Amino acid sequence: MLIGIILLIIGVFVAIKPYLAWYLYIGWQIKDSEPTTIALSIYRIIAILTIISGIIVIIKGSFSN
C-alpha cells in the first residue's frame, strides 16, 4: 500500500507541475532549453497513468488481507 501512496504522490506532482518534472529529469542537463508542448503533454499522460496505477495498488493492497 505504501507503493500505491508513493505512486499517487508522484503522479499528482507531475500532473500539476509537468515543467518542473521535465526540468528535474532532463532540463538541468541542457542550457537555455524549454520543453515542447508535446513533451509536457506526454508527462501529463504518464502522470495520469501513474495516478491510476497508484489507485489500483492501494485498492488491491486493501483487499489482499
C-alpha positions as CSV (number, residue, x, y, z in Angstrom):
1,M,0.0,0.0,0.0
2,L,3.0,2.3,0.6
3,I,4.0,1.9,-3.1
4,G,0.5,3.0,-4.1
5,I,0.7,6.1,-2.0
6,I,4.1,6.9,-3.5
7,L,2.8,6.5,-7.0
8,L,-0.1,8.8,-6.2
9,I,2.2,11.5,-4.8
10,I,4.5,11.3,-7.8
11,G,1.6,11.2,-10.2
12,V,-0.1,14.3,-8.7
13,F,3.2,16.2,-8.6
14,V,3.9,15.5,-12.3
15,A,0.3,16.3,-13.3
16,I,0.4,19.6,-11.5
17,K,4.0,20.6,-12.4
18,P,5.0,18.9,-15.6
19,Y,7.6,21.6,-16.4
20,L,9.3,21.0,-13.1
21,A,9.2,17.3,-13.6
22,W,10.8,17.8,-17.1
23,Y,13.4,20.0,-15.7
24,L,14.3,17.6,-12.9
25,Y,14.6,14.7,-15.4
26,I,16.4,16.3,-18.4
27,G,16.2,20.1,-18.4
28,W,19.0,20.6,-15.9
29,Q,21.4,18.9,-18.4
30,I,20.6,21.3,-21.3
31,K,21.5,25.0,-21.0
32,D,18.7,27.6,-22.0
33,S,16.2,25.0,-23.1
34,E,12.4,24.8,-22.8
35,P,10.2,21.7,-23.1
36,T,8.0,21.3,-26.1
37,T,4.2,21.2,-25.7
38,I,4.3,17.6,-26.7
39,A,6.8,16.8,-24.0
40,L,4.6,18.4,-21.3
41,S,1.6,16.6,-22.7
42,I,3.4,13.2,-22.5
43,Y,4.4,14.0,-18.9
44,R,0.8,14.7,-18.0
45,I,-0.4,11.5,-19.7
46,I,2.2,9.5,-17.8
47,A,1.2,11.2,-14.6
48,I,-2.5,10.2,-15.1
49,L,-1.4,6.6,-15.7
50,T,0.8,6.7,-12.6
51,I,-2.2,8.0,-10.6
52,I,-4.4,5.2,-11.9
53,S,-1.7,2.7,-11.1
54,G,-1.4,4.0,-7.6
55,I,-5.1,3.8,-7.0
56,I,-5.1,0.2,-8.3
57,V,-2.2,-0.8,-6.0
58,I,-3.9,0.8,-3.0
59,I,-7.2,-1.0,-3.7
60,K,-5.6,-4.3,-4.3
61,G,-3.5,-3.9,-1.2
62,S,-6.5,-3.2,1.0
63,F,-8.3,-6.3,-0.2
64,S,-5.4,-8.7,-0.1
65,N,-5.6,-9.4,3.6
